[in-house]
Amino acid sequence: MFKLRIKMENLRELVEVVSTLVSEVKLSISKDGLEAKAVDPSHVAMLVLKLQKGIFEEFTGEPTEIGVDVEKLKEVLRLSKPGDVLELQFDGKRLVANVGRLTRQMAVVDPAGITDPKVPNVNPPASVTVKTEEMRQGIRGSESFTDHVTLSLEPEAFTMHSEGDTDRLDLRLPKESLTRLDVKEPVKSMYPLDFFSAMVKSIASEDATLFVGNEYPLKIEFAMGAGRGEGRYLLAPRVEED
């Protein structure tokens, strides 16, 4: 059982990130905050997020796990407006949301029935911190003609490359335009564009750090809640056939 109060914008950020992969999620509540892990049904992508206690306006209760229907949280968000502080309470049976003078009671999902994925140890050799809006621009330019994207890191630049039957697009960001670039040897991997697009579009922070290897899972790390939370996506590579 727990009670928390959270700004509408912070709850929306949580919902946007989670809904990229799953429709139901297990939330683990502890004295330190909230954690969630999720893997998409095809086991191509994974999410791990942690929200520190300080992100909440109020945070009380006992450590517990609760299964939540993400669409129902979206419905609660549609009842609110920017600047609102939402109250969520769980009494062991139902989740109750208070938005202004509105009270919404919701059934919860048995957390035992939600996949609790084991997070693999993924440590790609190269990394780059990129403005999310620049990546979104590259994604918007690619979605009409391809279903995959190739990320390349070299000591002097980061490149996002997309190619279809007749069209191609390259977003090249030189080292001096990047917040951080850590590359010893050039690396390159291809990823499914639909997952990569959904991940990048869900990130509210101004930048994100990509960890890339050669035909290696992608790791994306980003801040949440103005630095009082953190998220991490993992995405399996799309291996080119000879």
PEPEMO-V799064 format. One record per pair of residues at least 24 apart in sequence whose C-alpha atoms are under 6 Angstrom apart, sorted by the first residue. I is the first residue (numbers start at 1). J is the second residue. D is the distance in Angstrom with one decimal. If there is no record, write none. Layout:
i: (I I)
j: (J J)
d: (D D)
//
This chain:
i: (1 1 1 1 1 2 2 2 2 3 3 3 4 4 4 4 5 5 5 5 5 6 6 6 6 7 7 8 8 10 16 17 20 23 24 24 24 25 25 26 26 26 27 27 28 29 29 30 44 44 45 45 46 46 47 47 48 48 49 49 50 50 51 52 52 55 66 67 67 67 67 68 68 124 124 124 125 126 126 126 126 127 127 127 128 128 128 128 129 129 129 129 130 130 131 131 132 132 147 148 148 148 149 149 149 150 150 151 151 152 152 153 153 154 155 187 187 188 189 189 190 190 191 191)
j: (61 62 90 91 92 60 61 89 90 60 88 89 58 59 87 88 56 57 58 86 87 56 57 85 86 84 85 84 85 225 202 202 198 70 68 69 70 67 68 66 67 111 65 66 65 63 64 63 235 236 234 235 233 234 232 233 231 232 230 231 229 230 229 228 229 228 111 108 109 110 111 108 109 211 212 213 213 182 183 211 212 182 210 211 180 181 209 210 179 180 208 209 207 208 206 207 206 207 193 191 192 193 190 191 193 189 190 188 189 187 188 186 187 186 183 213 214 214 214 215 237 238 237 238)
d: (5.8 5.7 5.2 5.0 5.5 5.7 3.9 5.8 5.4 5.4 5.8 4.4 5.1 4.5 5.8 5.4 5.8 5.1 4.9 5.5 4.3 4.9 5.5 5.4 5.4 6.0 4.3 5.5 5.7 5.7 5.5 5.3 5.8 5.3 5.6 4.7 5.5 5.7 5.5 5.7 4.4 5.7 5.6 5.3 4.6 5.1 5.2 4.4 6.0 5.4 5.5 4.5 5.7 5.0 5.8 4.6 5.8 5.2 5.7 4.2 5.5 5.4 4.2 5.6 5.5 5.6 5.7 5.7 4.4 5.6 4.5 5.5 5.6 5.5 5.1 4.9 5.7 5.7 4.9 5.6 5.4 5.2 5.4 4.3 5.5 4.4 5.5 5.4 5.5 5.1 5.5 4.1 5.4 5.6 5.8 4.2 5.7 4.9 5.1 5.6 4.5 4.3 5.6 5.4 5.5 5.6 4.1 5.7 5.6 5.7 4.4 5.6 5.4 4.3 5.3 5.3 5.1 5.0 5.4 4.6 5.7 5.3 4.9 5.0)
//
